[in-house]
């Protein structure tokens, strides 16, 4: 029963729990450029996408939370008064967000909850952030609390750190919080300032290709890269004592002091420093509607993630090469943390259908695996759905 819409979820909720619910939804995200820069206080340029997670929730009079996932066809419960988190898997995100909101001083009420999501899980499209933010908004609204979206994003990020084990940056949660239809978001991950930029891609569409692989390494390598960047900052501070993060180093300064850094830290830092530069240039290109330049920067980003940051994998590289060999593609790159998951591609609108067929068949030929592809549009962030669904 996956992928049901808001109205369908509400009907299913009534059948399950016997009463009406309030409805919430949050988007997945695709990062256009600015990868592995967020936890270095840098810049990212993602879009929230029109694949969303829906949450139906009704307040209870006790501290129990009952959750039904229609995607997994599983049900679980927990008690808001319990002190430690015992949940596993998907429920950890939900209990984690509730717990952190409680720690921030919000008094939450128990709830009956049902979830259905069209954000593919484990594909690097932030299905977990979509879940965290939609659940967090539901808990706060049921408790009749004012919602500060930055606070909610930070609580969700902390839930990932504490209960999912990834020391992620803030990109995913801020994108899910502040997504804007037809706009990309230039996010300064130090000040947390979000600047919407019209997604002016003229005759191009954004196509996501899912390699449908996720290598085991992903979480440990992510945390390792983060530590390597911190090490790089510590070493660079010998010559640049004022820097707090790689965000504070520009390309010329990096070139001057790169010899202070041993390998592989040098390449890790080079990726971050050049990626911040590419991201700001890509934002400018987008403002000018220069799709060609934007696409070139995407490909450079992929190469840097592949060779310097080493977070790509064979399947991602193969599918990027396949995409770039197709006429009518302005740019392609891996998106998200890496080691599998998805690529993001700018494809001429009138070539999208044939592009998808071409990529899926060439990828199967090269890897023996099935790829999935989606055309995505920039969508709004997390919100309560107030009408259109009471059918
Ligand atoms: C994951 C993390 C983000 C970000 C990206 C890489 O998606 O959740 O915070 O670091 O990887 O850009």
Boltz pocket constraint, residues with backbone or C-beta under 6 A from the ligand:
constraints:
  - pocket:
      binder: B
      contacts: [[A, 34], [A, 35], [A, 36], [A, 37], [A, 38], [A, 39], [A, 124], [A, 168], [A, 169], [A, 170], [A, 171], [A, 172], [A, 336], [A, 337], [A, 338]]
      max_distance: 6.0
